[in-house]
Amino acid sequence: MAKVTFGESVCVIGIGPVGLMCVRGAVLRGASRVIGVGSRPICVEVAREYGATDIVSYKDGPIAEQVLDMTDGDGVDRVLIAGGDVDTFAEAIRMLKPGGAIGNVNYLGSGDSVRIPRLEWGVGMGHKTIHGGLMPGGRLRMERLASLIVHGRVDPSLMITHRFEGFDHVEEAVRLMKDKPQDLIKPVVFIG
């Protein structure tokens, strides 16, 4: 959604399962620098395996300040939002270069509005664009995604942290996704 292209710098906010695929997707599209934002050690490890060049923790202060510090005040060309809350947009706008784009695939589950800081947005004239929505589906897209796996360009097994056998473990796997323990990325139930 942010239309990452060759040689650009990217920040991926939230490195859970969706964010991890954003990291890998940015790398496959040719990003030169990919900054992942997250704090869980297991997610940080997998983000690095998928190609993140840098990691920022929201626990260490405002993420926009950290990204601006590591880019000598320049910011990044693209921001992919895969986690956070309604205040995350303000951070994304602050770290985004003029002419950059934000792609949001995060579900904002609470709050009445999304704040966009006026000055950092270039008072509406900074050519900073925002794209959001569900990822497109369809047979052709699914075939292309599967082809990336078949040909070794994406290894989704790196995200599997909990394996279960049989239908009787579905409830347990769903509960794990709701509770999000520190060692979880993605549970998988094998039916066979």
N, C-alpha and C positions, 0 to 999 in steps of 0.2 A: 504493500500500500504506500510505502514511502518512495518507491521506485529507485532503490539503491542501484548505483552504477559503478563501473570500474574505477578504482582508485579513490573512492570517497571514504570519509570517516563516518562511523555509525556508532550510536549509543543505543543499547538495548536495555530498556528499563524493565526489570523483572526477569529473572532467569529460572523460572519454573519450566515445566514442559513446553509451553508455547514460546516463551522467551528463548529457550535453548534452540528451538527450531528457527527462531528469528536470527539468532547468532549464526547458525549454520547456513541459513538462506542468504544472509548478508555476505558471508564468505564466498558462497557459490556464485553470487552476483558480482564478485570482484572487489569488495570493500578492502581498502588497504589497512584500516584500523577499525577494530570492533571493540568497543568498551561495554562490558556487561555490568549491570547494576544488580547486586544481590549480596546476601550475607551467609546463606547456608553453605557450609564447606562442600557438601556433596554436589550441589548445583554449580558452585564455583569451579570445582574440578572438571565437571562435564563441559561447562562453558569453555574452559581452556582447551579441552580435547576437541570441541567443535570449531575452535579457531578464534576465540576471544583473545585479543592481544593485551587487554587491560581489564582489571576488575575494580569497581567502586562499590563501597558499602554505604547504604543510606544511614547506617548506624554511626558513621564517621562525620556526619554533617550534611548540609544541603548538597544534593548530588550535582546540581548545576555548577556550584562553586568548585567542586572537585574536578569536574570535567573541564571547566574553563581553566583551572590551574594546570591540568596535565596537557592542555592544548595551547598553552601560552596565551590564553585569553581569546583564542580564535573560535572555539566551540566546534561543533560537528556539523557535517552536511545533512545527516539524516538521523532522526530519532524514531525508534520503534518502541511503542509502549505496549508491554505485555503484562504489566502489573502496576500496582499502586492504587491511588484513590483520586478524588476530584482535584486535589492539589498537585497531582503529578503533571498535569498539563502546564502549569506555571513553570515548573522545573524544566520541562522539555523546551518550552519557548525560550527560556533564558540561555540554554546551552546550544541552541540552534543558530547556525550562521544565517545571515540574510540570503534569501534565495533557496533555503533548505526546506525540507518537508518532514512532517511527522506522520507516521502510520500508526494508528491505534487499533489494536485487536484485543484490548482489555475491556472487560465488563465492569463498568462503574456502577456498583450496586447501591450506593447511597449518596446523599447530598442533593441539593436543589440545583446547583449550577457548577459549571467548570470555570475556573478563573484563568484568564489570560492576561498577563501583565502588559499594560498598554505600551510602555516605553520599550521593553524588550521585544515586543512584537513589531517594533518600528512604527509605532502609532498607526498601525494598520497598513503601512506602506513598506514593510520590510521583506515583502515577497516570501513570507513564511507561510506555507500551506499545511493544512491538516486534512488527512484522509482517515476515515474510520468505517468500520463495518465488519461483518463476518467474512471470513475467507471464502472466495468463490469455490464452488464445487463442480460437479459434473464429471462425466466419464473420462473425457480427454484429460482434464486436470489430474484426476486420480491415476490414470495410466502414466502420466509424466512423473508424478510423485513416486509411484511404485518403481519406475525405471531408475530413479535416483538411488533407491534402496538396492535394487537388483544389481546395479553396476558399481556399488560400493561408494557412492558419493555421499550418502547419508546412512549412518548406522543408528537406527532408533533404539537398539538394544542397550546403548549406553545409558538411557534414561530409566530402564527397568530396575527398580530397587527392591521390589517385593513381588515374588512369584507365588501364585496359588494354583492348585489343581482342582478342577471341578466346580460345578454350579453352586455347591453349598458354601463357597467362599466369596461369592459376589458381594454379599452384604458387608463382609469384613473389609473387602477391597474398597468399597464405596465409603465406608466409615473412615478408612485411612485418608482418602482424598479430602473428606470434610475436616478431619482433625489436623492434617498436615504435620506429622511428626518431623523432627529435624532430619532424619535419615531417609525421608521420602522424596522421590521425584515422581515416579509413576508405578502404581501397582498393575499387574497384569494377571488375569485369570485365564488359565489354559483349559479349554474344554476339549476332551478328546476321547 
